[in-house]
Amino acid sequence: MNVLAFIPSPGTGVLQLGPLKLNAYGAMIALGVVAAVWLSGRRLEKRGAGTREDMSAIALWGVPAGVIGGRLYHVITDWELFCDESK
């Protein structure tokens, strides 16, 4: 039998840690970023193109740029959700 079929699904997608509210989708995105930076760093060293520290430095700029760019794209393509026409 498939063991994963017996793991119950949580009632909500939120983990409450005191005053901190952690959404499951945000945690999964963060885990994906960490895994991608780790794997890319290993591949960079294997190919002799750089070090893991180089990949971390790239990620320090690339991840925030991707988040900001994604948000800008969302606002531009769904402008009607953000403009207030009651003024």
MMTF fields as JSON, N, C-alpha, C and O atoms, coordinates in Angstrom:
{
  "mmtfVersion": "1.0.0",
  "mmtfProducer": "UNKNOWN",
  "numBonds": 347,
  "numAtoms": 348,
  "numGroups": 87,
  "numChains": 1,
  "numModels": 1,
  "chainsPerModel": [1],
  "groupsPerChain": [87],
  "chainIdList": ["A"],
  "bondAtomList": [4, 2, 8, 6, 12, 10, 16, 14, 20, 18, 24, 22, 28, 26, 32, 30, 36, 34, 40, 38, 44, 42, 48, 46, 52, 50, 56, 54, 60, 58, 64, 62, 68, 66, 72, 70, 76, 74, 80, 78, 84, 82, 88, 86, 92, 90, 96, 94, 100, 98, 104, 102, 108, 106, 112, 110, 116, 114, 120, 118, 124, 122, 128, 126, 132, 130, 136, 134, 140, 138, 144, 142, 148, 146, 152, 150, 156, 154, 160, 158, 164, 162, 168, 166, 172, 170, 176, 174, 180, 178, 184, 182, 188, 186, 192, 190, 196, 194, 200, 198, 204, 202, 208, 206, 212, 210, 216, 214, 220, 218, 224, 222, 228, 226, 232, 230, 236, 234, 240, 238, 244, 242, 248, 246, 252, 250, 256, 254, 260, 258, 264, 262, 268, 266, 272, 270, 276, 274, 280, 278, 284, 282, 288, 286, 292, 290, 296, 294, 300, 298, 304, 302, 308, 306, 312, 310, 316, 314, 320, 318, 324, 322, 328, 326, 332, 330, 336, 334, 340, 338, 344, 342],
  "bondOrderList": [1, 1, 1, 1, 1, 1, 1, 1, 1, 1, 1, 1, 1, 1, 1, 1, 1, 1, 1, 1, 1, 1, 1, 1, 1, 1, 1, 1, 1, 1, 1, 1, 1, 1, 1, 1, 1, 1, 1, 1, 1, 1, 1, 1, 1, 1, 1, 1, 1, 1, 1, 1, 1, 1, 1, 1, 1, 1, 1, 1, 1, 1, 1, 1, 1, 1, 1, 1, 1, 1, 1, 1, 1, 1, 1, 1, 1, 1, 1, 1, 1, 1, 1, 1, 1, 1],
  "groupList": [{"groupName": "MET", "atomNameList": ["N", "CA", "C", "O"], "elementList": ["N", "C", "C", "O"], "formalChargeList": [0, 0, 0, 0], "bondAtomList": [1, 0, 2, 1, 3, 2], "bondOrderList": [1, 1, 2], "singleLetterCode": "M", "chemCompType": "L-PEPTIDE LINKING"}, {"groupName": "ASN", "atomNameList": ["N", "CA", "C", "O"], "elementList": ["N", "C", "C", "O"], "formalChargeList": [0, 0, 0, 0], "bondAtomList": [1, 0, 2, 1, 3, 2], "bondOrderList": [1, 1, 2], "singleLetterCode": "N", "chemCompType": "L-PEPTIDE LINKING"}, {"groupName": "VAL", "atomNameList": ["N", "CA", "C", "O"], "elementList": ["N", "C", "C", "O"], "formalChargeList": [0, 0, 0, 0], "bondAtomList": [1, 0, 2, 1, 3, 2], "bondOrderList": [1, 1, 2], "singleLetterCode": "V", "chemCompType": "L-PEPTIDE LINKING"}, {"groupName": "LEU", "atomNameList": ["N", "CA", "C", "O"], "elementList": ["N", "C", "C", "O"], "formalChargeList": [0, 0, 0, 0], "bondAtomList": [1, 0, 2, 1, 3, 2], "bondOrderList": [1, 1, 2], "singleLetterCode": "L", "chemCompType": "L-PEPTIDE LINKING"}, {"groupName": "ALA", "atomNameList": ["N", "CA", "C", "O"], "elementList": ["N", "C", "C", "O"], "formalChargeList": [0, 0, 0, 0], "bondAtomList": [1, 0, 2, 1, 3, 2], "bondOrderList": [1, 1, 2], "singleLetterCode": "A", "chemCompType": "L-PEPTIDE LINKING"}, {"groupName": "PHE", "atomNameList": ["N", "CA", "C", "O"], "elementList": ["N", "C", "C", "O"], "formalChargeList": [0, 0, 0, 0], "bondAtomList": [1, 0, 2, 1, 3, 2], "bondOrderList": [1, 1, 2], "singleLetterCode": "F", "chemCompType": "L-PEPTIDE LINKING"}, {"groupName": "ILE", "atomNameList": ["N", "CA", "C", "O"], "elementList": ["N", "C", "C", "O"], "formalChargeList": [0, 0, 0, 0], "bondAtomList": [1, 0, 2, 1, 3, 2], "bondOrderList": [1, 1, 2], "singleLetterCode": "I", "chemCompType": "L-PEPTIDE LINKING"}, {"groupName": "PRO", "atomNameList": ["N", "CA", "C", "O"], "elementList": ["N", "C", "C", "O"], "formalChargeList": [0, 0, 0, 0], "bondAtomList": [1, 0, 2, 1, 3, 2], "bondOrderList": [1, 1, 2], "singleLetterCode": "P", "chemCompType": "L-PEPTIDE LINKING"}, {"groupName": "SER", "atomNameList": ["N", "CA", "C", "O"], "elementList": ["N", "C", "C", "O"], "formalChargeList": [0, 0, 0, 0], "bondAtomList": [1, 0, 2, 1, 3, 2], "bondOrderList": [1, 1, 2], "singleLetterCode": "S", "chemCompType": "L-PEPTIDE LINKING"}, {"groupName": "GLY", "atomNameList": ["N", "CA", "C", "O"], "elementList": ["N", "C", "C", "O"], "formalChargeList": [0, 0, 0, 0], "bondAtomList": [1, 0, 2, 1, 3, 2], "bondOrderList": [1, 1, 2], "singleLetterCode": "G", "chemCompType": "PEPTIDE LINKING"}, {"groupName": "THR", "atomNameList": ["N", "CA", "C", "O"], "elementList": ["N", "C", "C", "O"], "formalChargeList": [0, 0, 0, 0], "bondAtomList": [1, 0, 2, 1, 3, 2], "bondOrderList": [1, 1, 2], "singleLetterCode": "T", "chemCompType": "L-PEPTIDE LINKING"}, {"groupName": "GLN", "atomNameList": ["N", "CA", "C", "O"], "elementList": ["N", "C", "C", "O"], "formalChargeList": [0, 0, 0, 0], "bondAtomList": [1, 0, 2, 1, 3, 2], "bondOrderList": [1, 1, 2], "singleLetterCode": "Q", "chemCompType": "L-PEPTIDE LINKING"}, {"groupName": "LYS", "atomNameList": ["N", "CA", "C", "O"], "elementList": ["N", "C", "C", "O"], "formalChargeList": [0, 0, 0, 0], "bondAtomList": [1, 0, 2, 1, 3, 2], "bondOrderList": [1, 1, 2], "singleLetterCode": "K", "chemCompType": "L-PEPTIDE LINKING"}, {"groupName": "TYR", "atomNameList": ["N", "CA", "C", "O"], "elementList": ["N", "C", "C", "O"], "formalChargeList": [0, 0, 0, 0], "bondAtomList": [1, 0, 2, 1, 3, 2], "bondOrderList": [1, 1, 2], "singleLetterCode": "Y", "chemCompType": "L-PEPTIDE LINKING"}, {"groupName": "TRP", "atomNameList": ["N", "CA", "C", "O"], "elementList": ["N", "C", "C", "O"], "formalChargeList": [0, 0, 0, 0], "bondAtomList": [1, 0, 2, 1, 3, 2], "bondOrderList": [1, 1, 2], "singleLetterCode": "W", "chemCompType": "L-PEPTIDE LINKING"}, {"groupName": "ARG", "atomNameList": ["N", "CA", "C", "O"], "elementList": ["N", "C", "C", "O"], "formalChargeList": [0, 0, 0, 0], "bondAtomList": [1, 0, 2, 1, 3, 2], "bondOrderList": [1, 1, 2], "singleLetterCode": "R", "chemCompType": "L-PEPTIDE LINKING"}, {"groupName": "GLU", "atomNameList": ["N", "CA", "C", "O"], "elementList": ["N", "C", "C", "O"], "formalChargeList": [0, 0, 0, 0], "bondAtomList": [1, 0, 2, 1, 3, 2], "bondOrderList": [1, 1, 2], "singleLetterCode": "E", "chemCompType": "L-PEPTIDE LINKING"}, {"groupName": "ASP", "atomNameList": ["N", "CA", "C", "O"], "elementList": ["N", "C", "C", "O"], "formalChargeList": [0, 0, 0, 0], "bondAtomList": [1, 0, 2, 1, 3, 2], "bondOrderList": [1, 1, 2], "singleLetterCode": "D", "chemCompType": "L-PEPTIDE LINKING"}, {"groupName": "HIS", "atomNameList": ["N", "CA", "C", "O"], "elementList": ["N", "C", "C", "O"], "formalChargeList": [0, 0, 0, 0], "bondAtomList": [1, 0, 2, 1, 3, 2], "bondOrderList": [1, 1, 2], "singleLetterCode": "H", "chemCompType": "L-PEPTIDE LINKING"}, {"groupName": "CYS", "atomNameList": ["N", "CA", "C", "O"], "elementList": ["N", "C", "C", "O"], "formalChargeList": [0, 0, 0, 0], "bondAtomList": [1, 0, 2, 1, 3, 2], "bondOrderList": [1, 1, 2], "singleLetterCode": "C", "chemCompType": "L-PEPTIDE LINKING"}],
  "groupTypeList": [0, 1, 2, 3, 4, 5, 6, 7, 8, 7, 9, 10, 9, 2, 3, 11, 3, 9, 7, 3, 12, 3, 1, 4, 13, 9, 4, 0, 6, 4, 3, 9, 2, 2, 4, 4, 2, 14, 3, 8, 9, 15, 15, 3, 16, 12, 15, 9, 4, 9, 10, 15, 16, 17, 0, 8, 4, 6, 4, 3, 14, 9, 2, 7, 4, 9, 2, 6, 9, 9, 15, 3, 13, 18, 2, 6, 10, 17, 14, 16, 3, 5, 19, 17, 16, 8, 12],
  "groupIdList": [1, 2, 3, 4, 5, 6, 7, 8, 9, 10, 11, 12, 13, 14, 15, 16, 17, 18, 19, 20, 21, 22, 23, 24, 25, 26, 27, 28, 29, 30, 31, 32, 33, 34, 35, 36, 37, 38, 39, 40, 41, 42, 43, 44, 45, 46, 47, 48, 49, 50, 51, 52, 53, 54, 55, 56, 57, 58, 59, 60, 61, 62, 63, 64, 65, 66, 67, 68, 69, 70, 71, 72, 73, 74, 75, 76, 77, 78, 79, 80, 81, 82, 83, 84, 85, 86, 87],
  "secStructList": [7, 7, 4, 4, 4, 4, 1, 7, 7, 7, 1, 1, 1, 3, 3, 3, 3, 6, 6, 3, 3, 3, 3, 2, 2, 2, 2, 2, 2, 2, 2, 2, 2, 2, 2, 2, 2, 2, 2, 2, 2, 2, 2, 2, 2, 2, 2, 6, 1, 7, 7, 2, 2, 2, 2, 2, 2, 2, 2, 2, 2, 2, 2, 2, 2, 2, 2, 2, 2, 2, 2, 2, 2, 2, 2, 2, 2, 6, 4, 4, 4, 6, 7, 7, 6, 6, 7],
  "xCoordList": [0.837, 0.0, 0.881, 2.035, 0.318, 1.017, 0.927, -0.16, 2.086, 2.124, 1.639, 1.0, 1.935, 1.538, 0.021, -0.482, -0.692, -2.143, -2.745, -3.881, -2.001, -2.505, -2.108, -2.507, -1.321, -0.936, -2.088, -2.476, -2.646, -3.795, -3.38, -2.279, -4.266, -4.035, -4.391, -5.384, -3.593, -3.939, -5.238, -5.601, -5.933, -7.196, -7.032, -7.907, -5.922, -5.64, -4.232, -3.448, -3.912, -2.575, -1.703, -0.785, -1.986, -1.27, -0.708, -1.391, 0.55, 1.18, 1.389, 2.096, 0.777, 0.851, 1.962, 1.881, 2.999, 4.104, 4.12, 4.846, 3.327, 3.186, 2.567, 1.506, 3.213, 2.656, 2.949, 2.425, 3.783, 4.177, 3.225, 2.991, 2.682, 1.791, 2.528, 2.882, 2.756, 3.504, 2.55, 1.987, 2.369, 1.524, 2.303, 3.505, 1.614, 2.267, 2.88, 3.979, 2.176, 2.728, 4.019, 4.939, 4.085, 5.298, 6.461, 7.597, 6.171, 7.217, 7.737, 8.94, 6.842, 7.27, 8.088, 9.046, 7.723, 8.516, 9.908, 10.905, 9.978, 11.27, 12.129, 13.328, 11.523, 12.278, 12.772, 13.884, 11.963, 12.38, 13.553, 14.46, 13.54, 14.65, 15.927, 16.991, 15.823, 16.997, 17.553, 18.765, 16.689, 17.135, 17.78, 18.796, 17.2, 17.745, 19.119, 20.017, 19.288, 20.585, 21.628, 22.765, 21.236, 22.167, 22.61, 23.801, 21.625, 21.943, 22.744, 23.688, 22.372, 23.111, 24.544, 25.461, 24.745, 26.1, 26.948, 28.119, 26.354, 27.078, 27.435, 28.555, 26.486, 26.734, 27.772, 28.573, 27.742, 28.716, 30.134, 31.058, 30.295, 31.61, 32.033, 33.203, 31.104, 31.419, 31.939, 32.836, 31.372, 31.807, 33.019, 33.572, 33.43, 34.589, 34.307, 35.23, 33.045, 32.669, 32.568, 32.429, 32.635, 32.506, 32.387, 32.608, 32.035, 31.908, 30.468, 29.633, 30.202, 28.869, 28.603, 27.464, 29.652, 29.506, 29.109, 28.348, 29.631, 29.228, 27.731, 27.038, 27.244, 25.818, 24.985, 23.913, 25.45, 24.731, 24.67, 23.645, 25.77, 25.796, 24.834, 24.158, 24.774, 23.835, 22.406, 21.564, 22.13, 20.78, 20.359, 19.178, 21.313, 20.978, 20.396, 19.6, 20.779, 20.218, 19.074, 18.075, 19.218, 18.246, 16.894, 15.859, 16.891, 15.624, 14.767, 13.598, 15.297, 14.461, 14.026, 12.903, 14.912, 14.539, 13.394, 12.498, 13.41, 12.331, 11.017, 9.959, 11.077, 9.86, 9.267, 8.061, 10.113, 9.643, 9.115, 8.069, 9.837, 9.385, 8.069, 7.206, 7.907, 6.65, 5.487, 4.391, 5.723, 4.662, 4.306, 3.128, 5.318, 5.048, 4.241, 3.317, 4.579, 3.847, 2.39, 1.477, 2.182, 0.825, 0.02, -1.134, 0.625, -0.077, -0.382, -1.478, 0.571, 0.367, -0.715, -1.55, -0.714, -1.681, -3.064, -4.045, -3.16, -4.45, -4.676, -5.051, -4.446, -4.513, -5.867, -5.932, -6.943, -8.278, -8.455, -9.315, -7.681, -7.743, -7.103, -7.399, -6.234, -5.448, -5.841, -5.533, -6.506, -6.883, -8.185, -9.098, -8.241, -9.425, -10.195, -9.781, -11.299, -12.074, -13.136, -13.927, -13.182, -14.185, -13.764, -14.536, -12.568, -12.079, -12.652, -12.349],
  "yCoordList": [-1.187, 0.0, 1.25, 1.224, 2.304, 3.575, 4.255, 4.605, 4.437, 5.03, 6.477, 6.93, 7.202, 8.607, 8.781, 9.839, 7.785, 7.879, 7.934, 8.376, 7.494, 7.461, 8.675, 8.788, 9.596, 10.817, 11.802, 12.17, 12.24, 13.153, 14.528, 15.003, 15.145, 16.496, 17.48, 17.281, 18.543, 19.525, 20.249, 20.385, 20.712, 21.418, 22.738, 23.14, 23.418, 24.687, 24.646, 23.761, 25.576, 25.674, 26.642, 27.237, 26.808, 27.788, 27.112, 26.333, 27.425, 26.96, 28.178, 29.114, 28.164, 29.294, 29.032, 28.077, 29.869, 29.777, 31.044, 31.99, 31.061, 32.262, 33.366, 33.168, 34.535, 35.631, 35.48, 36.239, 34.506, 34.305, 33.338, 32.232, 33.759, 32.922, 32.523, 33.377, 31.222, 30.708, 29.961, 28.934, 30.479, 29.817, 28.678, 28.795, 27.577, 26.395, 26.695, 26.227, 27.478, 27.766, 28.591, 28.409, 29.486, 30.28, 29.424, 29.615, 28.477, 27.564, 26.703, 26.457, 26.244, 25.404, 26.197, 25.673, 27.452, 28.299, 28.507, 28.414, 28.789, 28.992, 27.73, 27.807, 26.574, 25.315, 25.087, 24.599, 25.435, 25.306, 26.205, 25.799, 27.427, 28.357, 27.828, 27.845, 27.363, 26.82, 25.619, 25.518, 24.717, 23.54, 23.933, 23.356, 24.91, 25.342, 25.991, 25.746, 26.808, 27.456, 26.412, 26.463, 25.467, 24.406, 23.563, 23.331, 23.107, 22.266, 23.034, 22.495, 24.279, 25.091, 25.323, 25.308, 25.539, 25.699, 24.463, 24.557, 23.305, 22.039, 21.884, 21.498, 22.185, 22.036, 23.046, 22.747, 24.242, 25.268, 24.801, 24.948, 24.24, 23.728, 22.532, 22.419, 21.638, 20.445, 20.815, 20.161, 21.864, 22.304, 23.226, 23.58, 23.612, 24.488, 25.922, 26.678, 26.303, 27.648, 28.627, 29.831, 28.131, 29.001, 28.184, 26.973, 28.861, 28.199, 28.293, 28.981, 27.592, 27.671, 29.076, 29.542, 29.741, 31.115, 32.047, 32.994, 31.769, 32.553, 32.403, 33.38, 31.168, 30.929, 31.611, 32.138, 31.614, 32.301, 33.803, 34.439, 34.366, 35.797, 36.126, 37.155, 35.254, 35.459, 35.397, 36.207, 34.435, 34.265, 35.458, 35.805, 36.092, 37.26, 38.39, 39.184, 38.468, 39.474, 38.913, 39.595, 37.671, 37.08, 36.776, 37.0, 36.27, 35.912, 37.153, 37.164, 38.196, 39.398, 40.03, 40.521, 40.017, 40.565, 39.767, 40.345, 38.452, 37.615, 37.856, 37.887, 38.027, 38.296, 39.647, 39.759, 40.671, 42.013, 42.008, 42.593, 41.35, 41.275, 40.537, 40.94, 39.455, 38.713, 39.541, 39.494, 40.296, 41.157, 42.265, 42.552, 42.887, 43.928, 43.374, 44.031, 42.186, 41.561, 41.332, 41.573, 40.866, 40.627, 41.93, 41.961, 42.993, 44.276, 44.82, 45.326, 44.72, 45.243, 44.465, 45.062, 43.142, 42.341, 42.304, 41.994, 42.613, 42.644, 44.008, 44.102, 45.053, 46.413, 46.734, 47.48, 46.185, 46.495, 46.059, 46.601, 45.116, 44.696, 45.715, 45.727, 46.561, 47.463, 48.929, 49.721, 49.305, 50.71, 50.982, 50.157, 52.127, 52.516, 53.536, 54.691, 53.127, 54.008, 54.794, 55.501, 54.696, 55.427, 56.866, 57.635, 57.238, 58.603, 59.581, 60.772],
  "zCoordList": [0.0, 0.0, 0.0, 0.427, -0.476, -0.514, 0.851, 1.311, 1.495, 2.833, 2.81, 3.759, 1.741, 1.674, 1.655, 2.035, 1.231, 1.195, 2.595, 2.762, 3.593, 4.962, 5.787, 6.946, 5.206, 5.916, 5.805, 4.697, 6.943, 6.862, 6.36, 6.638, 5.63, 5.136, 6.247, 6.946, 6.423, 7.45, 7.117, 5.948, 8.154, 7.964, 7.246, 6.479, 7.482, 6.809, 6.25, 6.595, 5.408, 4.839, 5.604, 5.039, 6.913, 7.722, 8.966, 9.631, 9.265, 10.492, 11.381, 11.007, 12.551, 13.48, 14.489, 15.262, 14.489, 15.44, 16.286, 15.981, 17.334, 18.152, 17.319, 16.725, 17.261, 16.462, 14.96, 14.145, 14.601, 13.205, 12.514, 13.0, 11.386, 10.588, 9.312, 8.498, 9.143, 8.0, 7.078, 7.458, 5.863, 4.87, 4.233, 3.994, 3.958, 3.395, 2.035, 1.736, 1.197, -0.128, -0.02, -0.818, 0.952, 1.145, 1.613, 1.182, 2.499, 2.976, 1.833, 1.738, 0.966, -0.16, -1.168, -1.736, -1.394, -2.288, -1.701, -2.416, -0.395, 0.257, 0.195, -0.074, 0.441, 0.338, -1.086, -1.284, -2.07, -3.462, -3.804, -4.531, -3.284, -3.52, -2.873, -3.492, -1.639, -0.945, -1.709, -1.899, -2.143, -2.893, -4.217, -4.606, -4.911, -6.193, -6.029, -6.835, -5.005, -4.766, -4.388, -4.857, -3.54, -3.129, -4.329, -4.534, -5.12, -6.274, -7.323, -7.901, -7.569, -8.546, -8.105, -8.927, -6.797, -6.274, -6.486, -6.854, -6.253, -6.484, -7.953, -8.286, -8.833, -10.272, -10.768, -11.653, -10.183, -10.552, -10.201, -11.001, -9.001, -8.595, -9.434, -9.797, -9.748, -10.537, -11.919, -12.451, -12.492, -13.823, -13.776, -14.817, -12.577, -12.441, -12.833, -13.137, -12.83, -13.251, -12.095, -12.315, -10.865, -9.7, -8.439, -8.44, -7.36, -6.061, -5.569, -6.157, -4.486, -3.873, -3.344, -3.342, -2.901, -2.426, -3.574, -3.38, -4.765, -5.94, -6.198, -6.485, -6.093, -6.315, -5.244, -5.544, -4.01, -2.941, -3.199, -2.954, -3.695, -4.005, -5.145, -5.115, -6.145, -7.249, -6.726, -7.116, -5.841, -5.298, -4.447, -4.413, -3.758, -2.933, -3.769, -3.268, -5.02, -5.92, -6.75, -6.98, -7.199, -8.1, -7.479, -8.107, -6.261, -5.618, -5.347, -5.733, -4.702, -4.52, -5.847, -5.962, -6.846, -8.158, -8.764, -9.381, -8.598, -9.112, -8.395, -9.024, -7.076, -6.3, -6.694, -6.916, -6.779, -7.153, -8.587, -8.866, -9.496, -10.886, -11.021, -11.802, -10.265, -10.297, -9.79, -10.349, -8.737, -8.188, -9.176, -9.388, -9.78, -10.782, -11.953, -12.434, -12.41, -13.499, -13.097, -13.887, -11.873, -11.383, -11.342, -11.767, -10.835, -10.75, -12.142, -12.382, -13.055, -14.414, -15.145, -15.823, -15.02, -15.771, -15.125, -15.8, -13.834, -13.136, -12.497, -11.328, -13.266, -12.74, -12.116, -11.139, -12.661, -12.155, -10.698, -10.003, -10.23, -8.825, -7.88, -6.685, -8.41, -7.573, -7.695, -6.803, -8.766, -8.918, -8.167, -8.149, -7.569, -6.795, -7.613, -7.715, -8.192, -9.071, -8.307, -8.932, -6.984, -6.209, -5.938, -5.365, -6.335, -6.08, -7.062, -6.996]
}
